[in-house]
Amino acid sequence: MTFYRRHFAILAALVGAGLLGCGTRQPVAEVQLPPPVMPNVRACPGALVGTNVQITDAIGDSSSPVIAWDGEGFLVSWWDLRGRYPEIRVIRLDHDGVQRTPSIKIPDTRMARNQTAAFDGKEVHLVWQDDHLVKSARFGTGEPVSLISPSGKMPAAGAWGGAVWVERGALLFRSDGMLPPVGHPGHDDPPEPQVVAPGGIEDPQLAWNGQLYAIVWSASVQGGREIRLQRMSHRGRRLGPPVRVSATAGVSRKPMVAWTGESFAVAWTNAAPAEQNPRDRYRVFLALVPPKGHQPTMTRQLQFQGSADQVALASTGKELGLAWVGSKEPRGTAVYFQRLSLTGELLGDTMEVTDGVPLTCGRPSLSWAGDGYAVAWHDDRVMSGSEIFFAFVHCGTEDSAAKTAPEPAAPPPEPKPQPAAEPKPAPKNQLKLKDVFDND
């Protein structure tokens, strides 16, 4: 991963040498837009959940993991409560859940939490809240921890240095696309954040499609909350008005967004009245919002509900994966996984990711890796408290997933007349951020 850092340094040096030599000054280079990361665009038929692997073993709770594919394996981040305040840790795993690096503690001031992660083909961008500060770290380029805001909350990470957070009641945004090209004055200065929307903001998230960002959030409205989406250019300019994504009255929260190759898929929950379903009271919705236009092209309620208000969403470019927490019989909860078509139809069966051992589960996170989905979550199966677990949902083939009825057997041939035979005696009875982090 450090190749990219060396590459850009050499490139900047060569450009600088050329400018100091003879000849006229060359035009300023345009910022190159990175394409969206979609490893091995394909469907995932015949999906099969692998073994549950325990990642943490801290004395004290480990909670709220996020997982991101980094081009070779997975970066997983969570917070531990090992002392008085939570601290954020990071580890790198392979597809089998084998640790490829030791866990490292992210430097913090006091209370670190609310971390999110995004991969852009070069680095995994991690953004989190440290008490009242919003901070950022990049795994893959070796850049140190940096300060995004001295007084923010509810941060979320995006590709290409993208970040959103809430500050003084407004939703703010910044990205590397707001900087001059590498080697030009001002490139190393932090970009000036831009206002996305004012007032009543919760749960912002963002996704990049190679041309623009889609920022989603839960907005306060009369009688409840609704999901909105704002498109932003890489330079931080709002593209059109915000799109109202949700249509159901009540409280819609915790939107997640992913680029499908054609549209932005948005999933969220809406709390149904408790008397309708006291255990799984969170209805799950899905919408598709195109890069242009003033409304979704599709919005639908999915055919299942959850017992927690947050879902996880990932796109393969051919289908969607969704993970959530739901109840199980006779008691307790489990993490479930479902494949969806790009129009919201269920593909295959709903699968339980957890193996039936934990009583309660929480906060699943999902990432597409090209040959399957990686899932991380926390549960209470270990006596020491809540711990982080990982499982890989392997893809099968179309043949293994097909559930076709057997072909009808051919009718038996007409019996031919047989000559009479001498009677025979009765027969006898026959008796299965960066390849290695630096440890400071």
C-alpha positions, 0 to 999 in steps of 0.5 A: 500500500505504501507504493502509492505514497512513494509514487505520488512523491516521485511524481511531484518531484519530477513535476517540480523539476520540470517547472524549474527548467526551461520552457513555458509553464504547463497548464494546471493538471485536473484532479483525477476522479477515482472510480468507485470500488466494486471488486468482481461485479457479480451475483452471489448465488448459493450463498453459504455462511462460514464459521463464526470467528471470535475476534476480541477477548478483552476483559470488558465489552467490545462493541459496534464493529465496522468492516471494510474490504481493503483490496486483499482482506478486511479492516475491522474497527470497534470500540473496547471498554477496557477502562473508564472510557471506550477506545477504538481499535483496528485489526486486519483479517483475511477471508477465514477470519485469521488475524493478519495484524495485531489489534492496535489502539487508535490514539484518543483524548477521552471517549472514542466511539462512532467509527465508520470506514470506507475503501477507495482502492488506495486506502481505508478511510476511518472517521470517528468521534473522540469526545467532542472532536471528529478525527480521521485516519488512513490505512494504506498511505501511512498518514497520521491521525488528523483532526476534522472538526474540534466540535462535531458529532455523528461522523461518517467516512467516505471514499477519497477522504470523504467525511460528513458530520454534524456541527452546530446543528448543520450537516457538513461535508469535505473530501480530497476532491476539494483540494488542488492536485498533488504537488500544487500549493494548498494540497496539504491543507485541510479542505474547507467544509461545506454545508449540506443541510441545516437542522434536525440531522441524525445518522448521516452516511455517504457513498461515492459513484466516481462522479459525485457523492450521495449523502443520506441522513434522517431529517426531523419533520413534523410528527417524526423523521424522514430520510433525505439524500443530497448529491454533492460534487467532488468540489463540495457543491450541492447538486440540485435540491435534497431528495425525499427518499422515505414516504412512510409516516412515523420515525425513519432512521439509520439510513445506509447507502451504497452505489449499485453501478446505476443508482444509489441504494438506500436502506433504512428502518421505520418503527412500527407501532409496538402493538403490531409486533412487539419483538420485531417492530422495525420495518425495513425499507429500500429505495433506489435514487438515480444520479439525476432526478428529484425522486427515487425510481423505486421505494418498497418495504421489504418482506421482513422486520428487525428487532433493532433499528439499524441494518447493514447494506452492501452492493456487488454491482449485480445484487444487494446484501442486507444484514440485520438483527432479528428475534429468534424462538423461543427467545433472544436475537440473531444476525440475519442475512438476505440477498436482494435483487437491484429492485428489492426482490428476495434472492434465495433464503434468509440465512442466520449468520450467527450459529445459535450460540449467543442470546443477544446480538448487535450492530452488524456491518457488511462488506462485499469482497468479490467472492462473498460478503464479510459480516462483523457484529458483537454478541454475548456468547462469551462470559467476559461480556460482549465480544466482536465476531466475524463470518464470511458468506461464501458465494456458490454457483448458479448450479448450486443455487438452482432449486428446480423440480426434478424432471418427470420420469419417463413412462415405463414401457408397455409390458411385453407378453412373456411365456409362461414359466415354471414356478420357482421356489421362494427366495431366501431372506436377504439380509466437511491499511497496509498489509501490516500496521505499524505498532507504536 
